[in-house]
């Protein structure tokens, strides 16, 4: 094996070892729910319907079908196994490390500087977020295709191989369909033409050559803007002014440089401060200008520096906040591709000075070894913060101030564990931060409802509706609390408002059906259930809820036992046969049909899965299991004893 191939292999293997602990991490409640755990299309794996879904619409405020397909492939191969999904991210990162080294080696023929750049890229703690966060598959995947595109372009430029040019274009298209941040890659090609390819003889010809790349980038920009506007991810100028964005952009760029040299206080969410320091902005601009002037002055003597520096700045442009997406001031993941440029400028500059000073190789290797070892140690520490949601957001709260997004997500993590009192405290802290996020009121309503504080819960949902009157879910939630308070007419009004806002929303139809049964209008209630199932025939939660009602209702079960069993079986299949609540409802359906042996089996499975996952609120399953063992069905009346005779 040649030395470059051996170096590439060692870099990749070391990267796998450094990030190996991620294979034991959980999903986090930070996009992973939308991308995988609560996404029925993705969880079904690669299917024709999933393929069409990936390409046909804007999902989670993005259009990146190749990323969706990669998640579907994971689910086909591993199911909803968080460790396996994490390890695929690690594999892509290791592959990117080897590809980056290979690219730099082929472009420069400088073995050890190329290896050091790849090592810094692989092991720098700033890149932990891109690798350890399953939802950031788009980062490692898009960079994988970007590096393949650059390798193909390098072969085209060096050997005039037209086939490689078209390969580069194809890989670029796949990269854009993985993450549209790659729109600036055509400019990177021009930078490589300057150094190290030395192709700047005919600039017009070089620009004309890149036209197909620029066209793809333009199409991707339009699709991305439409997707993010459709998903309400783009923040308006009323919320974040243009002046604020122009001030924050240099602060963020300088902040990334600071974290490259001194990676402390890293976390998943850096909140936008209400006011920016004019002094800090001025210092950030001064640093950027100083480095830019040096790059220009060295453009002939040290052309690698201006190429690397402009790579860093240019690839940051889509995410620097001029078009503000989300509530973060900056994000570690945004450095995944840009940092390659700065690492290249830095390493080749250091190597140049070492050559001028005739520094012995033992000292060079010693310094490089200490730097990379420090990176590995800090990366190992930072990696542990991504092991679960609670740890992730407690870290963010510890190293930032007034981080309402982190507080909200921590509250969700505690809520899922059944730690409702703790969740209430955390949500209260988010409110005290002056959170403008309507989710905090929705989440407070959820927890208060679970605690039986229905009036307080309703007040929180009303507040969420005040912020977002067009959100059907908030109206539906307010309706459920009104129903719990026995205010049937008001509850129905909220449910119908939710249906008006979104006719394809199944949940309010389910809730309307429950109220109608309470009011003695069983036939109308059954019709609403049928509408809900027609709207969401592939949503296991909807099917399971309807099955639960039909199986448990003392009035409906006798007539609808077979229908309940059919729905529960379908819900169980759609959920992957691993959801305790669905298994519990399936047991109810079996019991409603007199099949108590299968009812016992289902509830035992539900309890086992819940215990392994440490899920709370499974206490009601045990008495059901005991009844089924005695060949007695479970019944719970959905008809309130104080129901009015008329609606």
VEXDREN-2710 file (C-alpha; in Angstrom, 1 decimal):
% VEXDREN-2710
k/r/px/py/pz
1/UNK/0.0/0.0/0.0
2/UNK/1.3/3.4/-1.0
3/UNK/2.1/6.0/1.8
4/UNK/-0.8/8.4/0.9
5/UNK/-3.3/5.5/1.0
6/UNK/-1.9/4.3/4.3
7/UNK/-2.2/7.8/5.7
8/UNK/-5.8/8.1/4.5
9/UNK/-6.7/4.8/6.1
10/UNK/-5.1/5.7/9.4
11/UNK/-6.9/9.0/9.5
12/UNK/-10.2/7.4/8.8
13/UNK/-9.7/4.6/11.4
14/UNK/-8.6/7.0/14.1
15/UNK/-11.6/9.2/13.4
16/UNK/-13.9/6.1/13.9
17/UNK/-12.2/5.4/17.2
18/UNK/-12.5/9.0/18.4
19/UNK/-16.3/9.2/17.7
20/UNK/-17.0/5.5/18.6
21/UNK/-18.8/6.5/21.8
22/UNK/-21.6/8.1/19.7
23/UNK/-22.8/4.6/18.9
24/UNK/-24.2/4.4/22.4
25/UNK/-26.1/7.8/22.4
26/UNK/-29.8/8.3/22.2
27/UNK/-31.9/10.4/19.8
28/UNK/-32.4/14.0/21.1
29/UNK/-35.5/16.1/21.0
30/UNK/-33.8/18.6/18.7
31/UNK/-35.1/17.8/15.2
32/UNK/-34.6/14.1/15.6
33/UNK/-38.3/13.7/16.3
34/UNK/-39.2/15.5/13.0
35/UNK/-36.5/13.7/11.0
36/UNK/-36.9/10.1/12.4
37/UNK/-38.7/9.1/15.6
38/UNK/-42.0/10.9/14.9
39/UNK/-41.8/10.7/11.1
40/UNK/-43.8/7.7/9.9
41/UNK/-42.7/8.1/6.3
42/UNK/-39.0/7.9/7.2
43/UNK/-39.6/5.1/9.8
44/UNK/-41.1/2.9/7.1
45/UNK/-37.7/2.8/5.4
46/UNK/-37.0/3.0/1.7
47/UNK/-40.3/2.6/-0.2
48/UNK/-41.7/4.0/-3.5
49/UNK/-44.1/6.2/-1.4
50/UNK/-41.2/7.5/0.6
51/UNK/-39.1/8.2/-2.5
52/UNK/-42.0/10.3/-3.9
53/UNK/-42.4/12.0/-0.5
54/UNK/-38.7/12.9/-0.3
55/UNK/-38.7/14.7/-3.7
56/UNK/-42.3/16.1/-3.8
57/UNK/-42.5/18.6/-1.0
58/UNK/-40.9/20.9/1.6
59/UNK/-40.5/19.0/4.9
60/UNK/-39.1/20.4/8.1
61/UNK/-38.5/23.7/6.3
62/UNK/-36.1/22.1/3.8
63/UNK/-35.9/20.5/0.5
64/UNK/-33.1/17.9/0.8
65/UNK/-34.4/14.6/-0.7
66/UNK/-31.1/12.8/-0.6
67/UNK/-30.8/13.4/3.2
68/UNK/-34.3/12.0/3.6
69/UNK/-33.4/8.9/1.6
70/UNK/-30.3/8.3/3.7
71/UNK/-32.5/8.4/6.9
72/UNK/-34.9/6.0/5.2
73/UNK/-32.1/3.7/4.3
74/UNK/-31.0/3.6/8.0
75/UNK/-34.5/2.7/9.1
76/UNK/-34.7/0.0/6.5
77/UNK/-31.4/-1.5/7.7
78/UNK/-31.5/-0.8/11.5
79/UNK/-35.0/0.3/12.4
80/UNK/-35.3/3.1/14.9
81/UNK/-31.9/2.2/16.5
82/UNK/-30.3/5.5/17.6
83/UNK/-26.8/3.9/18.0
84/UNK/-26.8/2.6/14.4
85/UNK/-28.0/6.0/13.1
86/UNK/-25.2/7.7/15.0
87/UNK/-22.6/5.3/13.7
88/UNK/-23.6/6.0/10.1
89/UNK/-22.9/9.7/10.7
90/UNK/-19.5/8.7/12.1
91/UNK/-18.8/6.5/9.0
92/UNK/-19.5/9.5/6.8
93/UNK/-17.3/11.7/8.9
94/UNK/-14.4/9.2/8.6
95/UNK/-14.9/8.9/4.9
96/UNK/-14.9/12.7/4.6
97/UNK/-11.6/12.8/6.5
98/UNK/-10.0/10.3/4.0
99/UNK/-11.5/12.2/1.0
100/UNK/-10.2/15.6/2.3
101/UNK/-6.7/14.2/2.7
102/UNK/-6.8/12.6/-0.7
103/UNK/-8.0/15.9/-2.3
104/UNK/-5.3/18.0/-0.7
105/UNK/-2.6/15.4/-1.5
106/UNK/-3.6/15.2/-5.2
107/UNK/-3.8/19.0/-5.5
108/UNK/-0.6/19.9/-3.6
109/UNK/1.6/16.7/-3.4
110/UNK/2.3/17.8/0.2
111/UNK/1.8/14.7/2.3
112/UNK/2.1/15.9/5.9
113/UNK/0.5/19.3/5.6
114/UNK/-2.4/17.6/3.9
115/UNK/-2.6/15.0/6.6
116/UNK/-2.6/17.7/9.3
117/UNK/-5.4/19.6/7.7
118/UNK/-7.5/16.4/7.5
119/UNK/-6.7/15.6/11.1
120/UNK/-7.8/19.0/12.3
121/UNK/-11.0/18.7/10.3
122/UNK/-11.6/15.2/11.7
123/UNK/-10.9/15.7/15.4
124/UNK/-11.7/19.4/16.1
125/UNK/-14.4/19.7/18.7
126/UNK/-16.3/22.3/16.6
127/UNK/-17.3/19.4/14.4
128/UNK/-18.8/17.3/17.2
129/UNK/-22.3/18.7/16.5
130/UNK/-22.2/17.8/12.8
131/UNK/-21.2/14.2/13.6
132/UNK/-23.0/13.4/17.0
133/UNK/-26.3/15.0/16.0
134/UNK/-28.3/12.5/13.9
135/UNK/-30.4/15.2/12.3
136/UNK/-27.2/16.8/11.0
137/UNK/-26.7/13.9/8.6
138/UNK/-27.2/16.6/6.0
139/UNK/-23.8/18.1/7.1
140/UNK/-21.7/15.0/6.8
141/UNK/-23.6/13.7/3.7
142/UNK/-23.4/17.0/1.7
143/UNK/-19.7/17.4/2.5
144/UNK/-19.2/13.8/1.3
145/UNK/-20.6/14.7/-2.1
146/UNK/-18.9/18.1/-2.0
147/UNK/-15.5/16.4/-1.6
148/UNK/-16.3/13.9/-4.3
149/UNK/-17.2/16.9/-6.6
150/UNK/-13.9/18.6/-5.8
151/UNK/-11.9/15.4/-6.4
152/UNK/-13.6/15.0/-9.8
153/UNK/-13.1/18.6/-10.7
154/UNK/-9.4/18.3/-9.7
155/UNK/-9.0/15.4/-12.1
156/UNK/-10.8/17.3/-14.9
157/UNK/-8.6/20.3/-14.4
158/UNK/-5.3/18.3/-14.3
159/UNK/-6.1/15.7/-17.0
160/UNK/-8.7/17.6/-19.1
161/UNK/-11.1/14.6/-18.5
162/UNK/-14.6/15.8/-19.6
163/UNK/-16.2/12.8/-17.9
164/UNK/-14.8/14.0/-14.5
165/UNK/-16.3/17.4/-15.1
166/UNK/-19.8/15.8/-15.4
167/UNK/-19.1/13.6/-12.4
168/UNK/-18.3/16.8/-10.5
169/UNK/-21.6/18.3/-11.6
170/UNK/-23.5/15.2/-10.5
171/UNK/-21.9/15.1/-7.1
172/UNK/-22.6/18.8/-6.7
173/UNK/-26.2/18.2/-7.4
174/UNK/-26.4/15.4/-4.9
175/UNK/-24.7/17.6/-2.3
176/UNK/-27.2/20.4/-2.9
177/UNK/-30.0/17.8/-2.4
178/UNK/-28.4/16.8/0.9
179/UNK/-27.9/20.4/2.2
180/UNK/-28.3/23.6/0.2
181/UNK/-25.4/25.3/2.1
182/UNK/-23.2/24.0/-0.7
183/UNK/-24.5/26.7/-3.0
184/UNK/-21.1/28.5/-2.7
185/UNK/-19.1/25.5/-4.0
186/UNK/-18.7/27.0/-7.5
187/UNK/-16.7/29.8/-5.9
188/UNK/-14.6/27.2/-4.2
189/UNK/-13.8/25.7/-7.6
190/UNK/-12.7/29.2/-8.8
191/UNK/-10.5/29.5/-5.7
192/UNK/-8.9/26.1/-6.4
193/UNK/-8.3/27.3/-10.0
194/UNK/-6.2/30.1/-8.4
195/UNK/-4.3/27.8/-6.0
196/UNK/-3.1/25.1/-6.3
197/UNK/-4.3/24.4/-9.8
198/UNK/-2.9/27.7/-11.3
199/UNK/-5.6/27.9/-14.0
200/UNK/-6.2/31.7/-13.9
201/UNK/-5.0/32.4/-17.4
202/UNK/-8.4/32.9/-19.0
203/UNK/-10.9/34.1/-16.3
204/UNK/-13.8/34.4/-18.7
205/UNK/-13.3/30.8/-19.8
206/UNK/-13.2/29.6/-16.2
207/UNK/-16.4/31.5/-15.4
208/UNK/-18.2/30.1/-18.5
209/UNK/-17.1/26.6/-17.5
210/UNK/-18.8/27.1/-14.1
211/UNK/-22.2/28.1/-15.5
212/UNK/-23.8/24.7/-15.0
213/UNK/-22.7/24.8/-11.4
214/UNK/-24.0/28.3/-10.9
215/UNK/-27.4/27.3/-12.4
216/UNK/-27.7/24.4/-10.0
217/UNK/-26.8/26.7/-7.1
218/UNK/-29.4/29.3/-8.2
219/UNK/-32.1/26.6/-8.4
220/UNK/-31.2/25.3/-5.0
221/UNK/-31.4/28.9/-3.6
222/UNK/-34.9/29.3/-4.9
223/UNK/-36.0/25.9/-3.6
224/UNK/-34.5/26.5/-0.2
225/UNK/-36.1/30.0/0.2
226/UNK/-39.5/28.6/-0.7
227/UNK/-39.0/25.6/1.7
228/UNK/-38.0/27.8/4.6
229/UNK/-40.6/30.4/4.0
230/UNK/-43.2/27.6/3.7
231/UNK/-42.0/26.2/7.0
232/UNK/-41.9/29.7/8.6
233/UNK/-38.3/29.2/9.4
234/UNK/-37.1/32.5/7.8
235/UNK/-37.2/35.2/10.5
236/UNK/-38.7/38.5/9.3
237/UNK/-36.9/41.8/9.4
238/UNK/-39.5/42.9/11.9
239/UNK/-38.3/40.3/14.3
240/UNK/-34.5/40.6/13.6
241/UNK/-33.6/43.9/11.9
242/UNK/-31.2/44.2/9.0
243/UNK/-28.9/46.3/11.2
244/UNK/-28.7/43.6/13.8
245/UNK/-27.9/41.0/11.1
246/UNK/-25.2/43.2/9.7
247/UNK/-23.6/43.6/13.1
248/UNK/-24.0/39.9/14.1
249/UNK/-22.4/38.6/10.8
250/UNK/-18.8/39.7/11.6
251/UNK/-19.3/38.8/15.3
252/UNK/-20.3/35.3/14.2
253/UNK/-17.4/34.9/11.8
254/UNK/-14.9/36.2/14.4
255/UNK/-16.5/33.9/16.9
256/UNK/-15.9/30.9/14.8
257/UNK/-12.2/31.8/14.5
258/UNK/-12.0/32.2/18.3
259/UNK/-13.6/28.8/18.8
260/UNK/-11.2/27.2/16.2
261/UNK/-8.2/28.4/18.4
262/UNK/-9.9/28.1/21.8
263/UNK/-12.9/25.7/21.6
264/UNK/-14.5/26.4/25.0
265/UNK/-18.2/26.9/25.9
266/UNK/-19.4/24.8/22.9
267/UNK/-23.1/23.9/22.9
268/UNK/-26.1/23.2/20.7
269/UNK/-27.8/26.6/20.9
270/UNK/-26.2/30.0/21.0
271/UNK/-29.1/32.4/21.6
272/UNK/-29.3/35.8/20.0
273/UNK/-28.5/38.5/22.6
274/UNK/-31.0/41.3/22.7
275/UNK/-28.3/43.9/22.1
276/UNK/-24.9/43.7/20.5
277/UNK/-21.8/45.5/21.9
278/UNK/-20.6/48.1/19.4
279/UNK/-17.0/47.6/20.7
280/UNK/-17.2/43.8/20.1
281/UNK/-18.6/44.4/16.6
282/UNK/-15.8/46.9/15.8
283/UNK/-13.1/44.4/17.1
284/UNK/-14.6/41.6/15.0
285/UNK/-14.6/43.7/11.9
286/UNK/-11.0/44.8/12.6
287/UNK/-9.9/41.2/12.9
288/UNK/-11.6/40.2/9.7
289/UNK/-10.1/43.1/7.8
290/UNK/-6.6/42.5/9.2
291/UNK/-6.6/38.9/8.1
292/UNK/-8.1/39.8/4.7
293/UNK/-5.4/42.5/4.1
294/UNK/-2.7/39.9/5.0
295/UNK/-4.3/37.4/2.6
296/UNK/-4.2/40.0/-0.2
297/UNK/-0.6/41.0/0.6
298/UNK/0.5/37.4/0.5
299/UNK/-1.6/36.5/-2.6
300/UNK/1.5/35.9/-4.7
301/UNK/4.0/34.7/-2.2
302/UNK/1.6/32.6/-0.2
303/UNK/-1.4/31.9/-2.5
304/UNK/-2.7/29.1/-0.3
305/UNK/-3.6/31.6/2.4
306/UNK/-6.0/33.8/0.3
307/UNK/-7.6/30.6/-1.1
308/UNK/-8.1/29.1/2.3
309/UNK/-9.3/32.4/3.9
310/UNK/-11.8/33.1/1.1
311/UNK/-13.0/29.5/1.3
312/UNK/-13.7/30.0/5.0
313/UNK/-15.5/33.4/4.5
314/UNK/-17.3/32.5/1.3
315/UNK/-18.8/29.2/2.5
316/UNK/-20.1/30.9/5.6
317/UNK/-22.1/33.4/3.6
318/UNK/-25.3/31.2/3.4
319/UNK/-25.4/30.7/7.2
320/UNK/-23.9/33.9/8.5
321/UNK/-27.4/35.3/9.4
322/UNK/-28.0/37.8/6.6
323/UNK/-31.0/35.6/5.9
324/UNK/-31.9/34.6/9.4
325/UNK/-33.2/31.1/9.8
326/UNK/-34.1/30.0/13.4
327/UNK/-33.2/31.8/16.6
328/UNK/-29.5/31.1/16.9
329/UNK/-26.7/33.7/16.7
330/UNK/-24.3/31.1/15.4
331/UNK/-23.9/27.3/15.3
332/UNK/-21.0/24.9/15.5
333/UNK/-22.3/22.9/12.6
334/UNK/-22.0/25.8/10.3
335/UNK/-18.2/25.4/10.4
336/UNK/-18.1/21.9/9.1
337/UNK/-17.2/22.8/5.5
338/UNK/-15.9/26.4/6.0
339/UNK/-13.3/25.3/8.5
340/UNK/-11.5/23.2/5.8
341/UNK/-10.5/26.5/4.2
342/UNK/-9.1/28.1/7.4
343/UNK/-7.3/24.9/8.4
344/UNK/-5.7/24.8/5.0
345/UNK/-4.5/28.4/5.2
346/UNK/-3.3/28.0/8.8
347/UNK/-1.4/24.7/8.3
348/UNK/0.3/25.6/5.0
349/UNK/1.3/29.0/6.5
350/UNK/2.8/27.3/9.5
351/UNK/4.6/24.8/7.3
352/UNK/5.9/27.7/5.2
353/UNK/7.4/29.4/8.2
354/UNK/8.8/26.2/9.5
355/UNK/10.6/25.7/6.2
356/UNK/12.0/29.2/6.3
357/UNK/13.2/28.7/9.9
358/UNK/14.5/25.2/9.0
359/UNK/12.7/23.7/11.9
360/UNK/13.7/20.1/12.6
361/UNK/11.1/17.5/11.6
362/UNK/10.9/16.2/15.2
363/UNK/9.8/19.5/16.4
364/UNK/7.2/19.9/13.6
365/UNK/5.8/16.5/14.3
366/UNK/5.8/17.1/18.0
367/UNK/3.9/20.4/17.8
368/UNK/1.4/18.8/15.3
369/UNK/1.0/15.8/17.6
370/UNK/0.3/18.0/20.6
371/UNK/-2.3/20.1/18.7
372/UNK/-4.1/17.1/17.4
373/UNK/-4.0/15.3/20.8
374/UNK/-5.5/18.4/22.4
375/UNK/-8.3/18.4/19.8
376/UNK/-9.0/14.7/20.5
377/UNK/-9.2/15.2/24.2
378/UNK/-11.5/18.2/24.0
379/UNK/-13.6/16.4/21.3
380/UNK/-14.0/13.4/23.6
381/UNK/-15.3/15.7/26.3
382/UNK/-17.6/17.6/24.1
383/UNK/-19.0/14.4/22.6
384/UNK/-20.4/13.3/25.9
385/UNK/-22.8/16.3/26.0
386/UNK/-24.7/14.7/23.1
387/UNK/-25.5/11.4/24.7
388/UNK/-29.1/12.5/25.5
389/UNK/-31.5/15.5/25.4
390/UNK/-31.3/16.4/29.1
391/UNK/-27.4/16.4/29.1
392/UNK/-27.4/18.4/25.8
393/UNK/-29.6/21.2/27.0
394/UNK/-28.3/21.4/30.5
395/UNK/-24.9/22.0/28.9
396/UNK/-26.3/24.8/26.7
397/UNK/-28.0/26.5/29.7
398/UNK/-24.7/26.2/31.7
399/UNK/-22.5/28.0/29.2
400/UNK/-25.0/30.6/27.8
401/UNK/-27.3/33.2/29.3
402/UNK/-31.1/33.6/28.8
403/UNK/-31.2/30.5/26.6
404/UNK/-34.9/30.1/26.3
405/UNK/-34.7/27.6/23.4
406/UNK/-32.5/25.3/25.5
407/UNK/-34.8/25.7/28.5
408/UNK/-37.8/24.7/26.4
409/UNK/-36.1/21.7/25.0
410/UNK/-34.9/20.7/28.5
411/UNK/-38.4/20.9/29.7
412/UNK/-39.5/18.6/26.9
413/UNK/-36.8/16.1/27.9
414/UNK/-38.0/16.2/31.5
415/UNK/-41.7/16.0/30.4
416/UNK/-41.0/12.8/28.4
417/UNK/-39.4/11.2/31.4
418/UNK/-42.5/12.0/33.5
419/UNK/-40.7/14.6/35.6
420/UNK/-43.5/17.0/35.3
421/UNK/-42.8/19.2/38.3
422/UNK/-39.2/19.7/37.2
423/UNK/-40.5/20.5/33.7
424/UNK/-42.8/23.1/35.0
425/UNK/-39.9/24.9/36.8
426/UNK/-37.8/24.9/33.6
427/UNK/-40.7/26.2/31.5
428/UNK/-41.2/28.9/34.0
429/UNK/-37.6/29.9/33.7
430/UNK/-38.1/30.1/29.9
431/UNK/-41.0/32.5/30.5
432/UNK/-38.9/34.6/32.8
433/UNK/-36.2/34.9/30.1
434/UNK/-38.8/36.8/28.1
435/UNK/-39.2/33.9/25.7
436/UNK/-41.0/34.9/22.5
437/UNK/-41.5/31.2/21.6
438/UNK/-45.1/30.3/21.7
439/UNK/-44.0/26.6/22.2
440/UNK/-43.3/27.3/25.9
441/UNK/-47.0/28.1/26.6
442/UNK/-48.1/25.1/24.6
443/UNK/-45.7/22.9/26.5
444/UNK/-46.8/24.4/29.9
445/UNK/-50.4/23.6/28.8
446/UNK/-49.4/20.0/28.1
447/UNK/-47.7/19.4/31.4
448/UNK/-50.4/21.2/33.5
449/UNK/-53.1/19.1/31.7
450/UNK/-51.2/15.9/32.5
451/UNK/-51.1/17.0/36.2
452/UNK/-54.9/17.5/36.1
453/UNK/-54.7/21.3/36.4
454/UNK/-57.1/21.8/33.5
455/UNK/-58.0/25.4/34.2
456/UNK/-54.3/26.4/34.3
457/UNK/-53.6/24.4/31.3
458/UNK/-56.4/26.1/29.4
459/UNK/-54.9/29.5/30.3
460/UNK/-51.6/28.5/28.8
461/UNK/-53.2/27.3/25.6
462/UNK/-55.1/30.5/25.4
463/UNK/-51.8/32.4/25.6
464/UNK/-50.3/30.2/22.9
465/UNK/-53.4/31.0/20.7
466/UNK/-52.9/34.7/21.4
467/UNK/-49.4/34.4/19.8
468/UNK/-50.5/32.1/17.1
469/UNK/-54.2/32.3/16.4
470/UNK/-53.8/30.4/13.2
471/UNK/-52.3/27.3/14.8
472/UNK/-54.9/24.4/14.7
473/UNK/-53.0/22.3/17.2
474/UNK/-53.3/25.0/19.9
475/UNK/-57.1/25.2/19.3
476/UNK/-57.3/21.5/19.5
477/UNK/-55.4/21.4/22.8
478/UNK/-57.6/24.1/24.3
479/UNK/-60.6/22.1/23.3
480/UNK/-59.3/19.0/25.1
481/UNK/-58.9/21.1/28.3
482/UNK/-62.4/22.6/27.9
483/UNK/-63.8/19.1/27.5
484/UNK/-62.0/18.0/30.6
485/UNK/-63.7/20.8/32.4
486/UNK/-67.1/19.7/31.0
487/UNK/-67.5/22.8/28.9
488/UNK/-68.7/20.8/25.9
489/UNK/-70.0/23.6/23.6
490/UNK/-66.8/25.7/24.0
491/UNK/-64.7/22.5/23.4
492/UNK/-66.6/21.7/20.2
493/UNK/-66.1/25.3/19.1
494/UNK/-62.3/25.0/19.5
495/UNK/-62.2/21.7/17.7
496/UNK/-64.2/23.0/14.8
497/UNK/-61.9/26.0/14.6
498/UNK/-58.9/23.7/14.4
499/UNK/-60.7/21.8/11.6
500/UNK/-61.4/25.0/9.8
501/UNK/-57.8/26.1/10.0
502/UNK/-56.6/22.7/8.8
503/UNK/-59.2/20.3/7.2
504/UNK/-56.5/17.6/6.9
505/UNK/-55.8/17.6/10.7
506/UNK/-57.2/14.3/12.1
507/UNK/-56.8/15.0/15.9
508/UNK/-59.7/17.4/16.3
509/UNK/-62.0/14.9/14.5
510/UNK/-61.0/12.3/17.1
511/UNK/-61.7/14.8/19.9
512/UNK/-65.1/15.8/18.4
513/UNK/-66.0/12.1/18.3
514/UNK/-65.2/11.7/22.0
515/UNK/-67.4/14.7/23.0
516/UNK/-70.2/13.5/20.7
517/UNK/-70.2/10.2/22.5
518/UNK/-70.4/12.0/25.8
519/UNK/-73.4/13.9/24.5
520/UNK/-75.1/10.6/23.4
521/UNK/-74.6/11.2/19.7
522/UNK/-72.9/7.9/19.0
523/UNK/-73.6/7.7/15.3
524/UNK/-72.1/11.2/14.7
525/UNK/-69.1/10.2/16.8
526/UNK/-68.5/7.2/14.7
527/UNK/-68.6/9.3/11.6
528/UNK/-66.0/11.6/13.0
529/UNK/-63.7/8.6/13.8
530/UNK/-64.1/7.5/10.2
531/UNK/-63.1/10.9/9.0
532/UNK/-60.0/10.9/11.2
533/UNK/-58.9/7.5/9.8
534/UNK/-59.5/8.6/6.2
535/UNK/-57.4/11.8/6.8
536/UNK/-54.4/9.9/8.4
537/UNK/-54.6/6.2/7.3
538/UNK/-50.8/5.9/7.9
539/UNK/-50.6/7.7/11.2
540/UNK/-50.3/5.0/13.8
541/UNK/-51.1/7.5/16.6
542/UNK/-54.5/8.4/15.1
543/UNK/-55.3/4.7/14.3
544/UNK/-54.3/3.6/17.8
545/UNK/-56.4/6.4/19.5
546/UNK/-59.5/5.4/17.6
547/UNK/-58.9/1.7/18.3
548/UNK/-58.4/2.5/22.0
549/UNK/-61.7/4.3/22.0
550/UNK/-63.6/1.6/20.2
551/UNK/-62.1/-1.2/22.3
552/UNK/-62.4/0.5/25.7
553/UNK/-65.7/2.3/25.5
554/UNK/-68.3/0.2/27.3
555/UNK/-70.9/1.3/24.8
556/UNK/-69.0/1.0/21.6
557/UNK/-66.8/-2.1/22.2
558/UNK/-69.5/-4.7/21.8
559/UNK/-70.4/-3.3/18.4
560/UNK/-67.0/-2.3/17.1
561/UNK/-64.6/-4.9/18.5
562/UNK/-63.5/-6.2/15.0
563/UNK/-63.0/-2.7/13.8
564/UNK/-60.9/-1.8/16.8
565/UNK/-58.8/-4.9/16.3
566/UNK/-58.2/-4.1/12.7
567/UNK/-57.2/-0.5/13.5
568/UNK/-55.0/-1.6/16.4
569/UNK/-53.2/-4.2/14.3
570/UNK/-52.6/-1.6/11.5
571/UNK/-51.3/0.9/14.1
572/UNK/-48.9/-1.7/15.6
573/UNK/-47.5/-2.5/12.1
574/UNK/-47.1/1.2/11.2
575/UNK/-45.3/1.9/14.5
576/UNK/-42.8/-1.0/14.0
577/UNK/-44.3/-3.2/16.7
578/UNK/-42.4/-1.4/19.4
579/UNK/-44.6/1.3/20.9
580/UNK/-45.8/0.3/24.4
581/UNK/-49.0/2.5/24.1
582/UNK/-50.0/0.9/20.8
583/UNK/-49.3/-2.6/22.2
584/UNK/-51.5/-1.7/25.1
585/UNK/-54.3/-0.6/22.9
586/UNK/-53.9/-3.7/20.7
587/UNK/-54.3/-5.8/23.9
588/UNK/-57.6/-3.9/24.6
589/UNK/-58.8/-4.7/21.1
590/UNK/-58.0/-8.4/21.6
591/UNK/-59.8/-8.4/24.9
592/UNK/-62.8/-6.6/23.4
593/UNK/-63.0/-9.6/21.0
594/UNK/-62.7/-12.2/23.7
595/UNK/-59.1/-13.2/22.8
596/UNK/-57.5/-12.9/26.2
597/UNK/-54.4/-14.9/25.5
598/UNK/-53.3/-12.4/22.9
599/UNK/-54.4/-9.5/25.1
600/UNK/-52.1/-10.8/27.9
601/UNK/-49.2/-11.2/25.4
602/UNK/-49.6/-7.6/24.1
603/UNK/-49.6/-6.0/27.5
604/UNK/-46.7/-8.1/28.7
605/UNK/-44.8/-6.9/25.6
606/UNK/-45.8/-3.3/26.2
607/UNK/-44.5/-3.5/29.8
608/UNK/-41.3/-5.1/28.7
609/UNK/-40.6/-2.4/26.1
610/UNK/-41.5/0.4/28.5
611/UNK/-39.2/-1.0/31.2
612/UNK/-36.3/-1.2/28.8
613/UNK/-36.9/2.3/27.5
614/UNK/-37.5/3.6/31.1
615/UNK/-40.8/5.1/30.0
616/UNK/-43.0/6.6/32.7
617/UNK/-46.8/6.4/33.2
618/UNK/-47.2/2.7/32.5
619/UNK/-48.9/2.0/35.8
620/UNK/-52.3/1.6/34.3
621/UNK/-51.1/-1.4/32.2
622/UNK/-50.7/-3.7/35.2
623/UNK/-54.3/-3.8/36.3
624/UNK/-55.3/-4.4/32.7
625/UNK/-53.0/-7.3/32.5
626/UNK/-54.4/-8.8/35.7
627/UNK/-58.0/-8.5/34.2
628/UNK/-57.0/-10.1/31.0
629/UNK/-55.4/-13.0/32.9
630/UNK/-58.8/-13.5/34.6
631/UNK/-60.5/-13.4/31.1
632/UNK/-62.2/-10.1/31.8
633/UNK/-62.2/-7.2/29.4
634/UNK/-61.1/-3.7/30.3
635/UNK/-63.8/-1.1/30.1
636/UNK/-63.6/2.6/30.7
637/UNK/-66.6/4.8/30.0
638/UNK/-66.1/7.7/27.7
639/UNK/-69.6/9.0/28.5
640/UNK/-69.5/11.5/31.4
641/UNK/-72.0/10.9/34.2
642/UNK/-72.9/14.6/34.1
643/UNK/-73.4/14.9/30.4
644/UNK/-76.2/17.2/29.4
645/UNK/-79.1/15.7/27.6
646/UNK/-78.7/18.1/24.7
647/UNK/-75.8/19.7/23.0
END
